Amino acid sequence: MPPGSAPRLEAVLADGLDLMTFSASSTVSNLMALLDTENKLRVQTFPVASIGPLTTKTAHEAGLDVVVEPEESTLDAMLEAITDYFNRPVANPAE
């Protein structure tokens, strides 16, 4: 990891994320290997976009909440699925 990356990563995680994206199982494994217990627990609270079934399986094994997985395992399809996720109607809890 490049020098100074750990504090920046911790700051980003502390601020929260709208969605984490993973384009390969190794990216899930590598991120989780970098994190301490506190940040692993924090990451498990964020919604996740996964490029496909293998990455989703690894994410689930790491305790992550996959909310986006495109039908086709390509970056273009994942970006479209992410766009659809953020453009979906949100239920009004008052109704």
OpenMM code with the backbone's topology and positions (N, CA, C; nanometers):
from openmm import Vec3, app, unit

residues = "MET PRO PRO GLY SER ALA PRO ARG LEU GLU ALA VAL LEU ALA ASP GLY LEU ASP LEU MET THR PHE SER ALA SER SER THR VAL SER ASN LEU MET ALA LEU LEU ASP THR GLU ASN LYS LEU ARG VAL GLN THR PHE PRO VAL ALA SER ILE GLY PRO LEU THR THR LYS THR ALA HIS GLU ALA GLY LEU ASP VAL VAL VAL GLU PRO GLU GLU SER THR LEU ASP ALA MET LEU GLU ALA ILE THR ASP TYR PHE ASN ARG PRO VAL ALA ASN PRO ALA GLU".split()
positions = [
    Vec3(0.0852, -0.1166, 0.0000),
    Vec3(0.0000, 0.0000, 0.0000),
    Vec3(0.0898, 0.1230, 0.0000),
    Vec3(0.0557, 0.2232, -0.0802),
    Vec3(0.1368, 0.3454, -0.0842),
    Vec3(0.1418, 0.4135, 0.0530),
    Vec3(0.2532, 0.4791, 0.0841),
    Vec3(0.2642, 0.5485, 0.2130),
    Vec3(0.1514, 0.6498, 0.2310),
    Vec3(0.0967, 0.6558, 0.3510),
    Vec3(-0.0101, 0.7502, 0.3816),
    Vec3(-0.1486, 0.7021, 0.3435),
    Vec3(-0.1589, 0.5850, 0.2804),
    Vec3(-0.2893, 0.5350, 0.2368),
    Vec3(-0.3783, 0.4939, 0.3530),
    Vec3(-0.3210, 0.4319, 0.4536),
    Vec3(-0.4008, 0.3810, 0.5657),
    Vec3(-0.4802, 0.4920, 0.6344),
    Vec3(-0.4178, 0.6042, 0.6709),
    Vec3(-0.4964, 0.7104, 0.7356),
    Vec3(-0.6048, 0.7682, 0.6445),
    Vec3(-0.5752, 0.7797, 0.5157),
    Vec3(-0.6768, 0.8307, 0.4221),
    Vec3(-0.7929, 0.7334, 0.4107),
    Vec3(-0.7628, 0.6039, 0.4043),
    Vec3(-0.8677, 0.5036, 0.3972),
    Vec3(-0.9541, 0.5073, 0.5228),
    Vec3(-0.8920, 0.5154, 0.6374),
    Vec3(-0.9662, 0.5224, 0.7636),
    Vec3(-1.0556, 0.6459, 0.7684),
    Vec3(-1.0066, 0.7594, 0.7181),
    Vec3(-1.0860, 0.8827, 0.7167),
    Vec3(-1.2079, 0.8679, 0.6264),
    Vec3(-1.1882, 0.8078, 0.5090),
    Vec3(-1.3003, 0.7868, 0.4165),
    Vec3(-1.4041, 0.6955, 0.4801),
    Vec3(-1.3592, 0.5877, 0.5413),
    Vec3(-1.4528, 0.4943, 0.6038),
    Vec3(-1.5272, 0.5602, 0.7193),
    Vec3(-1.4582, 0.6447, 0.7952),
    Vec3(-1.5226, 0.7138, 0.9072),
    Vec3(-1.6303, 0.8100, 0.8582),
    Vec3(-1.6092, 0.8702, 0.7406),
    Vec3(-1.7082, 0.9627, 0.6838),
    Vec3(-1.8296, 0.8897, 0.6280),
    Vec3(-1.8129, 0.7630, 0.5937),
    Vec3(-1.9220, 0.6840, 0.5381),
    Vec3(-1.9200, 0.6850, 0.3866),
    Vec3(-1.9845, 0.5854, 0.3302),
    Vec3(-1.9898, 0.5703, 0.1847),
    Vec3(-2.1339, 0.5425, 0.1422),
    Vec3(-2.1688, 0.5928, 0.0257),
    Vec3(-2.3001, 0.5612, -0.0307),
    Vec3(-2.3021, 0.4197, -0.0869),
    Vec3(-2.1881, 0.3764, -0.1406),
    Vec3(-2.1782, 0.2446, -0.2021),
    Vec3(-2.0315, 0.2109, -0.2218),
    Vec3(-1.9938, 0.0888, -0.1882),
    Vec3(-1.8591, 0.0394, -0.2177),
    Vec3(-1.8686, -0.0469, -0.3424),
    Vec3(-1.7667, -0.0417, -0.4293),
    Vec3(-1.7679, -0.1231, -0.5498),
    Vec3(-1.6496, -0.2188, -0.5493),
    Vec3(-1.6755, -0.3400, -0.5965),
    Vec3(-1.5710, -0.4409, -0.6089),
    Vec3(-1.5796, -0.5026, -0.7468),
    Vec3(-1.4664, -0.5027, -0.8171),
    Vec3(-1.4616, -0.5557, -0.9532),
    Vec3(-1.3944, -0.6925, -0.9607),
    Vec3(-1.3551, -0.7472, -0.8460),
    Vec3(-1.2938, -0.8806, -0.8424),
    Vec3(-1.2933, -0.9308, -0.6986),
    Vec3(-1.2950, -1.0613, -0.6838),
    Vec3(-1.2887, -1.1200, -0.5494),
    Vec3(-1.1625, -1.0765, -0.4757),
    Vec3(-1.0531, -1.0637, -0.5487),
    Vec3(-0.9269, -1.0250, -0.4845),
    Vec3(-0.9347, -0.8856, -0.4238),
    Vec3(-1.0154, -0.7963, -0.4818),
    Vec3(-1.0272, -0.6622, -0.4244),
    Vec3(-1.0989, -0.6677, -0.2903),
    Vec3(-1.1949, -0.7576, -0.2772),
    Vec3(-1.2623, -0.7768, -0.1487),
    Vec3(-1.1625, -0.8311, -0.0471),
    Vec3(-1.0941, -0.9376, -0.0841),
    Vec3(-0.9984, -1.0016, 0.0069),
    Vec3(-0.8867, -0.9066, 0.0474),
    Vec3(-0.8345, -0.8314, -0.0488),
    Vec3(-0.7243, -0.7391, -0.0185),
    Vec3(-0.7690, -0.6265, 0.0738),
    Vec3(-0.8882, -0.5717, 0.0501),
    Vec3(-0.9369, -0.4659, 0.1384),
    Vec3(-0.9552, -0.5191, 0.2801),
    Vec3(-1.0205, -0.6319, 0.2921),
    Vec3(-1.0460, -0.6862, 0.4258),
    Vec3(-0.9156, -0.7186, 0.4986),
    Vec3(-0.8132, -0.7599, 0.4251),
    Vec3(-0.6835, -0.7904, 0.4860),
    Vec3(-0.6156, -0.6643, 0.5386),
    Vec3(-0.6456, -0.5500, 0.4797),
    Vec3(-0.5851, -0.4236, 0.5211),
    Vec3(-0.6501, -0.3636, 0.6461),
    Vec3(-0.7732, -0.4014, 0.6731),
    Vec3(-0.8507, -0.3340, 0.7770),
    Vec3(-0.8349, -0.3977, 0.9140),
    Vec3(-0.8387, -0.3118, 1.0153),
    Vec3(-0.8441, -0.3629, 1.1522),
    Vec3(-0.9893, -0.4010, 1.1821),
    Vec3(-1.0117, -0.4607, 1.2973),
    Vec3(-1.1444, -0.5116, 1.3326),
    Vec3(-1.2499, -0.4012, 1.3288),
    Vec3(-1.2182, -0.2847, 1.3840),
    Vec3(-1.3145, -0.1734, 1.3869),
    Vec3(-1.3575, -0.1341, 1.2458),
    Vec3(-1.2611, -0.1219, 1.1550),
    Vec3(-1.2947, -0.0809, 1.0185),
    Vec3(-1.3601, -0.1929, 0.9384),
    Vec3(-1.3299, -0.3187, 0.9705),
    Vec3(-1.4019, -0.4286, 0.9061),
    Vec3(-1.5498, -0.4205, 0.9433),
    Vec3(-1.5772, -0.3942, 1.0696),
    Vec3(-1.7170, -0.3806, 1.1129),
    Vec3(-1.7836, -0.2614, 1.0460),
    Vec3(-1.7095, -0.1531, 1.0306),
    Vec3(-1.7641, -0.0338, 0.9643),
    Vec3(-1.7966, -0.0644, 0.8188),
    Vec3(-1.7049, -0.1302, 0.7486),
    Vec3(-1.7250, -0.1633, 0.6074),
    Vec3(-1.8478, -0.2524, 0.5897),
    Vec3(-1.8747, -0.3376, 0.6869),
    Vec3(-1.9891, -0.4276, 0.6779),
    Vec3(-2.1230, -0.3544, 0.6863),
    Vec3(-2.1216, -0.2255, 0.7194),
    Vec3(-2.2453, -0.1476, 0.7252),
    Vec3(-2.2763, -0.0767, 0.5935),
    Vec3(-2.1826, -0.0761, 0.4995),
    Vec3(-2.2018, -0.0066, 0.3725),
    Vec3(-2.2617, -0.0992, 0.2675),
    Vec3(-2.3507, -0.0465, 0.1829),
    Vec3(-2.3986, -0.1273, 0.0709),
    Vec3(-2.2852, -0.1483, -0.0296),
    Vec3(-2.2913, -0.2610, -0.1006),
    Vec3(-2.1832, -0.2999, -0.1912),
    Vec3(-2.2383, -0.3301, -0.3300),
    Vec3(-2.1617, -0.2891, -0.4308),
    Vec3(-2.1855, -0.3304, -0.5690),
    Vec3(-2.0747, -0.4279, -0.6063),
    Vec3(-2.1159, -0.5413, -0.6600),
    Vec3(-2.0239, -0.6469, -0.6999),
    Vec3(-2.0370, -0.6705, -0.8492),
    Vec3(-1.9253, -0.6983, -0.9145),
    Vec3(-1.9287, -0.7173, -1.0597),
    Vec3(-1.9937, -0.8480, -1.1024),
    Vec3(-1.9953, -0.9471, -1.0133),
    Vec3(-2.0551, -1.0741, -1.0528),
    Vec3(-2.0595, -1.1751, -0.9403),
    Vec3(-2.1075, -1.2948, -0.9704),
    Vec3(-2.1331, -1.3959, -0.8677),
    Vec3(-2.0119, -1.4368, -0.7836),
    Vec3(-1.8958, -1.4512, -0.8439),
    Vec3(-1.7783, -1.4910, -0.7651),
    Vec3(-1.7390, -1.3825, -0.6659),
    Vec3(-1.7423, -1.2593, -0.7106),
    Vec3(-1.7098, -1.1470, -0.6226),
    Vec3(-1.8163, -1.1332, -0.5148),
    Vec3(-1.9418, -1.1532, -0.5501),
    Vec3(-2.0500, -1.1492, -0.4513),
    Vec3(-2.0300, -1.2558, -0.3450),
    Vec3(-1.9925, -1.3760, -0.3861),
    Vec3(-1.9685, -1.4847, -0.2902),
    Vec3(-1.8591, -1.4457, -0.1913),
    Vec3(-1.7487, -1.3910, -0.2418),
    Vec3(-1.6394, -1.3477, -0.1547),
    Vec3(-1.6848, -1.2358, -0.0626),
    Vec3(-1.7635, -1.1424, -0.1160),
    Vec3(-1.8146, -1.0317, -0.0344),
    Vec3(-1.9044, -1.0842, 0.0771),
    Vec3(-1.9930, -1.1759, 0.0440),
    Vec3(-2.0815, -1.2336, 0.1467),
    Vec3(-2.0001, -1.3059, 0.2535),
    Vec3(-1.8973, -1.3786, 0.2123),
    Vec3(-1.8116, -1.4484, 0.3079),
    Vec3(-1.7409, -1.3501, 0.4016),
    Vec3(-1.7184, -1.2271, 0.3535),
    Vec3(-1.6550, -1.1229, 0.4354),
    Vec3(-1.7573, -1.0453, 0.5182),
    Vec3(-1.8849, -1.0838, 0.5072),
    Vec3(-1.9893, -1.0171, 0.5842),
    Vec3(-2.0412, -0.8897, 0.5210),
    Vec3(-2.0161, -0.8710, 0.3922),
    Vec3(-2.0599, -0.7492, 0.3235),
    Vec3(-2.2001, -0.7658, 0.2668),
    Vec3(-2.2693, -0.6521, 0.2546),
    Vec3(-2.4075, -0.6478, 0.2081),
    Vec3(-2.4117, -0.6080, 0.0608),
    Vec3(-2.4173, -0.7071, -0.0278),
    Vec3(-2.4207, -0.6801, -0.1716),
    Vec3(-2.5633, -0.6428, -0.2115),
    Vec3(-2.5788, -0.5207, -0.2631),
    Vec3(-2.7098, -0.4714, -0.3053),
    Vec3(-2.7182, -0.4545, -0.4568),
    Vec3(-2.6031, -0.4618, -0.5250),
    Vec3(-2.5990, -0.4476, -0.6700),
    Vec3(-2.5092, -0.5575, -0.7265),
    Vec3(-2.5655, -0.6330, -0.8206),
    Vec3(-2.4874, -0.7297, -0.8990),
    Vec3(-2.5504, -0.7355, -1.0367),
    Vec3(-2.4788, -0.6929, -1.1397),
    Vec3(-2.5371, -0.6931, -1.2739),
    Vec3(-2.5561, -0.8345, -1.3271),
    Vec3(-2.6451, -0.8488, -1.4235),
    Vec3(-2.6670, -0.9796, -1.4859),
    Vec3(-2.5445, -1.0229, -1.5653),
    Vec3(-2.4754, -0.9276, -1.6261),
    Vec3(-2.3539, -0.9551, -1.7029),
    Vec3(-2.2348, -0.9045, -1.6217),
    Vec3(-2.1313, -0.9850, -1.6104),
    Vec3(-2.0159, -0.9492, -1.5267),
    Vec3(-1.9155, -0.8628, -1.6032),
    Vec3(-1.9578, -0.7391, -1.6332),
    Vec3(-1.8695, -0.6418, -1.6990),
    Vec3(-1.8784, -0.5102, -1.6236),
    Vec3(-1.7764, -0.4265, -1.6412),
    Vec3(-1.7796, -0.2956, -1.5751),
    Vec3(-1.8946, -0.2108, -1.6276),
    Vec3(-1.9187, -0.2158, -1.7588),
    Vec3(-2.0295, -0.1374, -1.8141),
    Vec3(-2.1627, -0.1798, -1.7520),
    Vec3(-2.1833, -0.3096, -1.7400),
    Vec3(-2.3084, -0.3588, -1.6804),
    Vec3(-2.3157, -0.3211, -1.5328),
    Vec3(-2.2024, -0.3252, -1.4636),
    Vec3(-2.2034, -0.2876, -1.3224),
    Vec3(-2.2367, -0.1385, -1.3070),
    Vec3(-2.1790, -0.0555, -1.3915),
    Vec3(-2.2098, 0.0882, -1.3850),
    Vec3(-2.3575, 0.1148, -1.4127),
    Vec3(-2.4137, 0.0425, -1.5077),
    Vec3(-2.5565, 0.0585, -1.5367),
    Vec3(-2.6410, 0.0131, -1.4171),
    Vec3(-2.6015, -0.0975, -1.3547),
    Vec3(-2.6752, -0.1478, -1.2382),
    Vec3(-2.6650, -0.0502, -1.1205),
    Vec3(-2.5488, 0.0127, -1.1046),
    Vec3(-2.5318, 0.1129, -0.9983),
    Vec3(-2.6218, 0.2330, -1.0256),
    Vec3(-2.6252, 0.2773, -1.1505),
    Vec3(-2.7121, 0.3891, -1.1875),
    Vec3(-2.8578, 0.3546, -1.1580),
    Vec3(-2.8975, 0.2343, -1.1942),
    Vec3(-3.0346, 0.1897, -1.1658),
    Vec3(-3.0612, 0.1881, -1.0155),
    Vec3(-2.9643, 0.1434, -0.9384),
    Vec3(-2.9789, 0.1371, -0.7920),
    Vec3(-3.0055, 0.2760, -0.7343),
    Vec3(-2.9297, 0.3754, -0.7792),
    Vec3(-2.9469, 0.5103, -0.7246),
    Vec3(-3.0681, 0.5829, -0.7825),
    Vec3(-3.1197, 0.5355, -0.8936),
    Vec3(-3.2385, 0.5971, -0.9535),
    Vec3(-3.3680, 0.5267, -0.9171),
    Vec3(-3.3597, 0.4219, -0.8358),
    Vec3(-3.4794, 0.3462, -0.7983),
    Vec3(-3.5690, 0.4324, -0.7087),
    Vec3(-3.6975, 0.4089, -0.7144),
    Vec3(-3.7867, 0.4803, -0.6232),
    Vec3(-3.7590, 0.4361, -0.4793),
    Vec3(-3.7620, 0.5299, -0.3907),
    Vec3(-3.7406, 0.4994, -0.2497),
    Vec3(-3.8754, 0.5038, -0.1793),
    Vec3(-3.9045, 0.3996, -0.1052),
    Vec3(-4.0335, 0.3936, -0.0342),
    Vec3(-4.0380, 0.4998, 0.0735),
    Vec3(-4.1538, 0.5583, 0.0882),
    Vec3(-4.1759, 0.6580, 0.1939),
    Vec3(-4.2241, 0.5838, 0.3186),
    Vec3(-4.1450, 0.5843, 0.4267),
    Vec3(-4.1842, 0.5091, 0.5455),
    Vec3(-4.3119, 0.5629, 0.6100),
    Vec3(-4.3528, 0.6855, 0.5776),
    Vec3(-4.4729, 0.7437, 0.6362),
    Vec3(-4.6007, 0.6907, 0.5706),
    Vec3(-4.5851, 0.6258, 0.4556),
    Vec3(-4.7033, 0.5764, 0.3837),
    Vec3(-4.7495, 0.4433, 0.4378),
] * unit.nanometer
topology = app.Topology()
chain = topology.addChain("A")
for resn in residues:
    res = topology.addResidue(resn, chain)
    for name in ("N", "CA", "C"):
        topology.addAtom(name, app.Element.getBySymbol(name[0]), res)
